[in-house]
Amino acid sequence: MMDTAKYNEQFRAINILFMGLVGGILMFMGVSAIVILTKGPLQPEAGLKRTLFIIVGVLVTICVLAAFSSYNKKIAQIDSAAGSAEQRIEMYRAALIAFLALCELPALFAVISFLLTGDYLFLLSGSLMLAVMFSKRPHKDRIAEIVKL
């Protein structure tokens, strides 16, 4: 059994990691919006916009499916793990990092596409990925339930 102080420290580290990844995307979105409003799109070519929409759509679909599949498999492994609480928390952290990384890729690509084209629908795709990331936001109760504390 893990003591409360150590668990709180682990939770705080996981939460900082989550907020750092999400905060980075939000800042990139904000800076990109300011650039578009002040200077306009970097590459306003119409043909590029259609190609990027297709790429972003495919990337979002593949990465969301892969993220949830990978996360669920890793969480199932935690359920069957016989290690200590610290080891199970590390397994949870690895599952969360993999999930967030798979979600961050299409979000960043969508924001870069927004910078190139100036089309706000790309920001909507990025926002969708942020919502997916927030669906796995670490909560003390959720982590305790997953790692069986």
C-alpha positions, 0 to 999 in steps of 0.5 A: 500500500502506498502512503498518502503523501507519496500518492499525492506527489505521484498524482501532482507529477502526472497532472503537471505532465497532462497540463503541460501537454495540453497547455502547449497546444492551447498556447500554440493555438492562441499564437497561431490565431494571433499570427493569422489575424495580424499577418494572414495565412502563410500559404493561402493556396486553395488546393493546399487547403483541400489536401490538408483537410484530407490529411488532418481527417485521416490523421485524427481518425487513425490517431484517436482509434489508436490512442483509445485502443492502446490506452485500454490495452495498457489499463487492462494490463494494470488490472492484471499486474501483480506489482506494487502500487508504485509500479502500477502508477508507472504503468498508468503514467506510461498509458497516459503518455502514449494516449496523449502523444497519439492525440497531440500529433493530429492536434499540432498538425491541425494547428500547423495547417491552420497557420498555412491556410487560415481556415478556422476549421483546422482549429476545430479539429485541434479543439476536438483533439483537446477534448479527447485528451481531456476525456482522460484527464487524470483525477485522483479517484480515477487513478486510485480506481485504475491502480487499485489503491 
